[in-house]
Every structure is written in structure tokens, then in C-alpha cells.
Amino acid sequence: MVNTTLELSRRRFLSSSATTSLLAVASLSYPIDPILAKTIKGIQFGAAARASLIVSDPQYRDALLGYCSRLTPEIEFKWDRIEQEQGQFMFGEADQLANFARDHGIEIYGHTLLWHRSLPPWAYENLKVEREWSIVDRYIRQMVGRYDGIRYWDVVNEPIETGYRTDGLRPSIFLDVFGDEYVASALQAARSVSSSAKLLINEYGLEYDLAVEHDRRYHFLKLLERLKHSGVPLDGVGLQAHLDLRKGTVSPASIGSFLKEIANFGLFIFVTELDVTEASYFQTVDERDEQVAAEVSRYLDVVCDFPDIRGVTTWGLTDRYSWLGLSPEEVEAYIRLGYWRDGSSPGLNRGLPLDTDMRPKQFLRSLTSHGIGEKQ
Ligand code: XIL
């Protein structure tokens, strides 16, 4: 059951935005304004979630149930969590999250099968010595087989890194041992277990007009082109979308032409990890929330125009448990400079849809005004 206070404040918030009334007229047959039509597109909303917090914090649990149609395991599906010791699979927390989702009619998004940062140390050593694909293959098959109702899988996470190689592939143990074929092999392994799951590559750093992000977009598109041309089972692209106001504001033109190329490959997109790192903590809370929400809107204006966008997920739901906090040293330095004088919590980044009291912020309004987030 959804916490009543929360549900009420959510309703109050939604009815204060234009979205609810627009959704209500969706079934009428008279022509509607194209801008309004965009808001009734109905893009599913989800958030990254943690099993331990669902157990420990009922408000958090209720907020997830109140807002999300889909949950991404923030850490529970990662290889170094599941198989800390070789061959000893620990599905406890992953199952807990999957069961919670199933019991409440929520979908789980599969994140992530192959990521250089979630490789268990034993697997690294083993790959270095044995050079056996079966080590990777076994893990992929275990996960896709066990969670067989999952519709979307981030099969390879963050394969691009600029400045090392002409093909833009990130130096990693996977690349060292298996060469550039490892991306295709991982996709094929996932496909061999599930003929119906949608398989994605998930990438970050693709939004700004910076030289490094320009290069990332270029190399990412080249990778997609190679995979599509060789008939590898790739269905879609995950755009992490960790927006960052320290980089300026997102570049609609660059994102737009990047997305056009993705559409030409016949791939769908999924916004997988949306959040915003703030540039300045010196302003009032309202000003900060306004800047965060405006950046989200600038981004969504472009991506929600994409003909086949399957969902939008934020990397966390509430600032109470954001992965974007500052370190204690940074907090101290900022306090010396006079930040957080308005009484807001030191060190806290306000880059998620709900605040620490689970109150919706303008971020949420940016989502709903783009047709994202009405539970379906
Ligand atoms: C992060 C989690 O949020 C952290 O709690 C964890 O310690 C490390 O991973 N890109 C990704 C996510 O694809 O899996 C990462 O999640 C954030 C960056």
C-alpha cells in the first residue's frame, strides 16, 4: 500500500502541474495541441533502487511503489555482488528486489552483465591467466536464465573511453584477453539464453559540447555501426544521462544528430541513469531545484522526440539516497566558503526527482510534462 501522506502530496503536486488534466483529456476525439500530445505519450518511468533500503526505510519503499513502473537494481545484479567467490552465486538481494518488483507488478531492468568496474577480483585474475571466455559466458547465462522475465538487459556497460585507441574502445581486461570481439560475444551469449529479451549497450558522457564527449559520441556510433553490420544481436542503446551542470548545459543540436544516427541503425533508446550533478551549492534551494529541472527539461526535449524511446529511469529516486553526494573534505571546504547558509543539508546534491523528505521537486515536473512517469 502506498503511504497516504505521500500519495496525497504526490496527487497535489501532479494536479498543480498541467500534466494530469492533459492526461485526462487523452481519450477525447477532438484534435489536441501537438505540445499537449507530447505529454500523453506515456513513457514509463523507473528508478535505480536498493534492496536493503526497501527493507530498512518504509518511506523509500512507498515512494518507489508510488512512482515507478520499473526498477533497476543499483548494485544487486552486478557480478562482484553476485559471485564474490568463484562458483558461489549469491542471489539473495537480487532475488529480494526481483520478488518485490514481481509482487507489486513492477518490471525489473537488467543492469548490468559486463562492466569493467563490477568485475570480481578472482575473475580478473582468472581471465588474465586462463583467458577463457567460459568465465564470462557462465555469468551471463546464469543471470539471463535466472531472471528470464526481464525485458531489457544492459549487456555491456561503458565500453567506450577516448584517448587510448583509434576505435575508441575502453582498455579493459575484456579487451586485452578477447580483443574487440568481446562486445559481440557478450551480446551473443545473452541472446543464446533469451530469444526475446531486448539487448542494449549502455554508455555515459554523450550530452555536452565538449571535445571529449564529441569523441565519445563518434566512437560509440562507430561501435554500433560495426555491430549492426555484422548482424550481432543488439536491439537498443542505453543512454546513462548523468547530466552535469559543471559542464555547462546539454547540447540539443549534438544530441539530436547523435540520436538521428542511432535511429538510422534501427535501434531504440532507453534513458537509463538520469540525474544531475549541480555546479553551485551557493544559491537557495528553489534556485538550485530550478536549475536542475531546467537541465532535465532541455535534455528530455530532445530525447523524448526520438521515435522509439522505451523508458526513462533516474539513478535513484530521492536525494536521501543519492550516489552524488560530496566527500566530507569537499563539504568542509564548501562550508568555509559560505555554502548551505539557507539551512539545506551540507554535501547534498539535489539532482533527483524527490527531496530528502520524499517531496516531489521540479525535477519530477520536468518528467511529467514530457509524458514520463504516470504509472501505467
Ligand atoms: C554505481 C552505484 O550507484 C554505486 O552505488 C556503486 O557503488 C557503483 O555503481 N554508471 C553505472 C552504474 O552504470 O552502475 C553506476 O552505479 C553509476 C555509473
Residues whose N, C-alpha, C, O or C-beta is under 5 A from the ligand:
A	BS01	XIL	E74 W323
